[in-house]
Amino acid sequence: MVQRFLATLLILAGLGGIGYGVATATVLRESDTVVATATPSGDGTMVVTEPGVLGLVDDQVTVRATVPEGQKVTLALGSDVDVLGWVGEDPYDSVTGLSSWETLSVAPGTGLATDEEGEEASDEPAEKPSTGPDPAGSDMWITEVSGETTVQMRWTEQPGRVVLLAAGVGKGAEAPTLELTWPRPVATPYLWPGVLGGGFALILGVFMAIGARRSKKRGGSKGRSPSGARTRQPASDLPRRDAVFGVDGDEPNQYPDESHGGYPPALGDAPDGGTAVFPPSAPGMPGQGLPVQGMPAPDDEPTQSWGPPAPFGGAAPITPEPAPAPEPVAAPAASIRGMRRSRRGQGPAAAPAAPAQAPAQPPQFGGAVPEHTQPAPAPSGATAAAQAAPAPSGKPMTRREMRMREQAERRAATGTQPAVPAAEPEPQPEPEQQTPSSRAAAWRQTWGVTGNDDGGSNR
Amino acid sequence: MLRSGALPATRRAVAGLTAVGAASVLLAGCTVEPPTPAPEAPVVAAVVSTSQERKILDRVSGAVQAADDATDAGTLAARLTGPALAMRQAELRVAEARGDNKLLTDLTFETQQVILPLEQGWPRSSFVITVQPPDNATPALAAFEQSSAREQYKLWGFVHLAPRVTMPRFAEAELGSPAVAADDTSLKASPQAAVEQYASVLTAGEDSRYTDNFAAADDDELRLQLRKSGANQVAQIEDKDGEGSFEVAYEPAKGPVKAVRTADGGAVVLAELLSLETLKAEEGWRLTPATPSAKALWGDAKGTDVMKIAFRNTVALYVPPAGSAEQIGLLGFHRVPYAVSNG
């Protein structure tokens, strides 16, 4: 119950996380620009930004000044000293910064006024001059623009104390309304954490749910009637094993070619995993396999070189001595390229020259390197080797037992008769425990079986 | 296998939930405050940039050119002021009288050095030294002034540098050079005093009591020229068995002087001087000017035994810092006749 609850929670949290992550990058994403507006207080005809305001959010700023329809407005950029010097004692509004992301804070400007003049300034210039002076054309401006009603200007912040002077010009002029627009790099910091974290939680939750379900089933299998799923479970697990071990009598017949392909990898695995189930099958299969293999081989190119290395896959490096081997060059290459490639090339290659294939076999055993040097061992040798394989591990029996049990279980399940004790499944090796090579073998089984005939050919 | 994985999974789930919870708490508390302005600290540097200065020079040149083309001094006031305006107007009068612009001083400012103002207030003055012009003339030193913030920069004065003169060094353009007050006391003589003393020296020559403050007359191009010009004119009279005399009188103009600090603590001073050259001959002589510009002003007037030509002069002096062993020296000058008289 707890597991199910947790699973549900995880799934919900995962979905929520993904949704939130995506949302922060889409609907919840902040705007690419910051647009802030300064509304003048009404005193004076000029608005001046304080140093640093233009580059407040980004170096790139677009300035827009608007005055009542038909009036003239001028925007000028200059150093703060120049601008305030130009403004002189006229009243003006000072833009001091952002009070919010949408609003510029505006304060009556204090100007450069010196002490005494400041006093005067506070009295007299409070009255708005009837005519707005026009700063346009001054030598001091770095850049300027004039126009009617609305003017716009772009500016890339530069070192220095550059400020903006916006002036309503002419009779009855009013201070313009300023709008500063900055681009803003909008980060979506929650997108990937949300999606990945959510995905993780989701997957975890799903697995948990499955686990919960399974364990429940298993619990059921102990005492109660098996559910339909039950049959499914072993089926999903077994096919793989069947392929790997190829023990079942029917299987080889069903897929004669494939079964052979399957063995070699299995052999390779055997040593690692210790689950050398192969031996039994090997003796039986050789006979069948050989003839079949010989047939397809002919059309394939004689790229035996791939053959030897391929089977080992990762084992190749272990065989430094085999230098004398027929195709020394090819071997390393194959090992480097990786199994997939070697496998591909190998399948066909193996067939044409049975003897050549022989070396391939050793690798399957891992430590069997020396065999590399014996190109000719011929099928007989190979079979011998194959037979030897079982010896290394004494476990085959248990495995077999397990398999038998599984089969029994399966049959029991189908027959609605829970004959197998519940504890049984546990000993089964976890798929995760597979070694890389065994995993590769499984992969081969699943996808590449068709091509891999060397095992058969050897035999 | 599932069971074996279940415990860690549970733990992971709990951890995951905790993480999600923490993230949402973080998110909730995360409202980005708008930044506050972080202006650069004010620096002591030139208040005019080199590029601005270039713009100013071009604008001034353009205005001068426009006035030249129209031979109209009326529009000059927009970009010229002080001695430069008066002298350019005089030059234009000469040009008008002559019917051509050949005698007009070239006022395109191709600079080899700019000296930019350091003052944040007004007036502000900048100076430029032009490159050597192609016509064998010497480079010019021009002074510009912005008298108030809402005024434009205007050409205030210009001189041609004297041959063989070595300009003092100035601060880097970007750093700005401070202006020097007319009554500055850190110099061998205040700019105002230096100009007055120089006028005295020009007028009285070796007899001036300030003559020791100044470089030797042989090193002073203006005095050399005056001496030569006077001697020539007198010689011409004497060639014809006459007897003549040549006098020069200098006085500082009423306008302010302009001075800028040099790297060694001295100053370069620009000032306008008015001068009157009087050539006298015996009665019955008819004297007419020989120089093209004075000739143009003279026109068809009848000559008498007295010829007076009034000049506007702009002079540039180097005034060394107080205590220096150096003497005040002339850097350059420019003179334009603005009036002639036969009596």
Interface residues (C-beta under 8 A of the other chain):
Chain A: V2 Q3 L6 A7 L9 L10 A13 G16 G17 E50 P51 G52 V53 L56 V57 S79 D80 V81 D82 G85 W86 G88 T96 G97 L98 S99 S100 W101 P133 G137 S138 D139 M140 I142 P159 G160 R161 Y190 P193 G197 F200 A201 L204 G205 F207 M208 I210 G211 R214 S215 E426 Q428 E430 P431
Chain B: M1 L2 R3 S4 G5 A6 A9 T10 R12 A13 V14 G16 L17 A19 V20 A23 L27 P34 P35 T36 P37 A38 P39 E40 P42 V47 V48 Q52 K55 I56 R59 Q120 G121 W122 Q146 A149 R150 Q152 Y153
